[in-house]
Amino acid sequence: MKELRSLQSLPVDAIYDEMDTPVGQLTLIASKQALHAILWESNRKDAKCQKIIQDLKQSQDHKIIIQTKKQLTEYFQGKRKIFDIPLILRGTDFQVKAWEQLQKIPYAKTISYAEQAARIGDKNKARAVGMANGLNPISIIVPCHRVIGSNGHLVGFGGGIENKAYLLKLELNKK
């Protein structure tokens, strides 16, 4: 499993719930304060991740979980283009910068890894940006799927290339 710092230091009130979506079952992890992670089915197959989830209480009536499910449902229906869920992004300074830049990419738009690297201050760090995006703990809401290769090809996505293609097509068809 990709090492998600956000899962290594969850607050004691952290909970989880699951949500069926057009891109598979997603696991949402939140605290009273904010959303900490959205995990793909592939993440759930990892033993470390399973242990972390096993130690959390499952809750369907948690304010942040309810809000996240509602907004993700609206997104998949093409009714939501901007999320306003409180987030906690834990990573290195560079990772957090990369993830903050992801949130500035408009709905249904794409940029290259090199362009994202330039936007955070060093056009030569495209590979490092790709690595940071791969560790993004809050996929879809922090839209790493909107970053593509300089040649226009879809590359690298924690949820799988087919899901990246689905999300991009969804946004293009609903803009």
C-alpha positions in Angstrom: 0.0 0.0 0.0 1.1 3.5 -0.6 2.3 5.0 2.7 -0.4 7.5 3.7 0.8 9.7 6.5 -2.8 10.7 7.1 -3.5 7.1 8.2 -0.5 6.8 10.5 -1.6 9.6 12.8 -5.3 9.6 13.0 -7.0 11.3 15.9 -8.7 9.1 18.6 -12.1 10.1 17.3 -11.4 8.9 13.8 -14.1 6.7 12.2 -14.8 5.2 8.8 -17.6 4.3 6.5 -17.9 2.8 3.0 -19.6 4.1 -0.1 -20.5 2.4 -3.4 -19.7 4.6 -6.4 -19.3 4.2 -10.1 -15.6 3.8 -9.6 -16.0 1.1 -6.9 -16.3 1.0 -3.2 -14.6 3.9 -1.5 -13.6 4.0 2.2 -14.0 7.4 3.9 -12.0 8.2 7.0 -12.9 11.2 9.1 -12.7 12.8 12.5 -14.9 15.5 14.1 -12.5 18.0 12.5 -12.2 16.9 8.9 -11.9 14.2 6.2 -8.6 12.4 6.4 -8.7 9.9 3.6 -10.6 8.4 0.7 -9.3 4.9 0.1 -9.8 2.8 -3.1 -10.7 -0.9 -3.0 -7.0 -1.6 -3.9 -5.9 0.2 -0.7 -8.2 -2.0 1.4 -6.4 -5.2 0.2 -3.2 -4.1 2.0 -2.6 -5.7 5.4 -1.5 -2.4 7.0 -4.6 -0.6 5.8 -6.8 -3.4 6.9 -5.3 -3.2 10.4 -5.9 0.6 10.6 -9.5 0.2 9.4 -10.1 -2.7 11.7 -9.2 -0.5 14.7 -11.6 2.2 13.7 -15.3 2.4 14.5 -17.7 2.3 11.5 -20.3 5.1 11.5 -22.8 6.2 9.0 -24.2 9.1 11.0 -21.0 11.1 11.4 -21.3 14.7 10.2 -18.2 14.7 7.9 -19.0 11.3 6.5 -22.6 12.3 5.7 -21.3 15.5 4.1 -18.6 13.7 2.1 -21.1 11.0 0.8 -23.6 13.7 -0.2 -21.0 15.7 -2.1 -19.4 12.7 -3.8 -22.9 11.5 -4.9 -23.6 15.0 -6.3 -20.2 14.9 -8.1 -20.9 11.5 -9.7 -24.3 12.8 -10.8 -22.6 15.8 -12.4 -24.2 18.3 -10.0 -21.1 19.3 -8.1 -18.0 20.8 -9.4 -16.4 22.1 -6.2 -16.1 20.4 -2.9 -16.3 22.3 0.4 -15.5 19.5 2.9 -12.9 20.3 5.6 -9.8 18.3 4.9 -6.7 17.4 6.8 -3.7 16.7 4.4 -0.7 15.2 6.2 2.5 14.6 4.3 5.9 16.2 3.7 5.9 19.9 3.0 6.5 19.1 -0.7 3.6 16.7 -0.8 1.2 19.2 0.8 2.2 21.9 -1.7 1.6 19.5 -4.5 -1.8 18.5 -3.1 -2.8 22.2 -2.5 -1.9 22.9 -6.1 -4.2 20.0 -7.2 -7.1 21.7 -5.6 -6.6 24.7 -7.9 -7.1 22.8 -11.1 -10.6 23.6 -12.4 -13.2 21.0 -12.9 -12.9 19.3 -16.3 -9.4 20.7 -16.9 -6.1 18.9 -17.0 -2.5 19.9 -16.6 0.7 18.0 -16.9 3.0 16.9 -14.1 5.6 19.4 -15.4 3.0 22.2 -15.3 2.0 21.3 -11.8 5.7 21.2 -10.8 6.2 24.7 -12.3 3.2 26.0 -10.4 4.8 24.9 -7.1 8.1 26.5 -8.0 10.3 24.0 -9.9 9.4 22.7 -13.4 12.2 20.1 -13.1 10.3 18.3 -10.3 7.6 16.6 -12.5 8.7 13.1 -11.3 8.6 14.2 -7.6 5.1 15.7 -8.2 4.0 12.4 -9.7 5.2 10.6 -6.6 3.4 13.1 -4.3 0.2 12.8 -6.3 0.4 9.0 -6.0 0.4 9.5 -2.2 -2.6 11.8 -2.2 -4.8 10.6 0.6 -8.0 12.2 -0.6 -8.5 11.2 -4.2 -11.3 12.8 -6.3 -11.8 15.7 -3.8 -8.1 16.5 -4.1 -8.2 15.9 -7.9 -5.0 14.2 -8.8 -6.9 12.6 -11.7 -6.7 15.9 -13.5 -2.9 15.6 -14.0 -1.8 13.8 -17.1 1.5 13.1 -18.9 3.1 15.9 -21.0 2.2 13.8 -24.1 -1.5 13.9 -23.1 -1.6 10.2 -22.0 -3.2 9.1 -18.8 -0.5 7.9 -16.5 -0.3 7.0 -12.8 -3.4 7.0 -10.6 -3.9 5.2 -7.3 -7.4 4.2 -8.2 -6.3 2.7 -11.5 -6.0 4.3 -15.0 -9.5 3.1 -15.9 -11.0 5.1 -13.0 -8.9 8.1 -13.9 -10.3 7.9 -17.4 -13.8 7.5 -16.0 -13.5 10.6 -13.8 -12.1 12.8 -16.6 -14.8 11.7 -19.0 -17.5 12.3 -16.3 -16.2 15.9 -15.8 -16.0 16.6 -19.6 -19.5 15.3 -20.2 -21.0 17.3 -17.2 -19.2 20.7 -17.6 
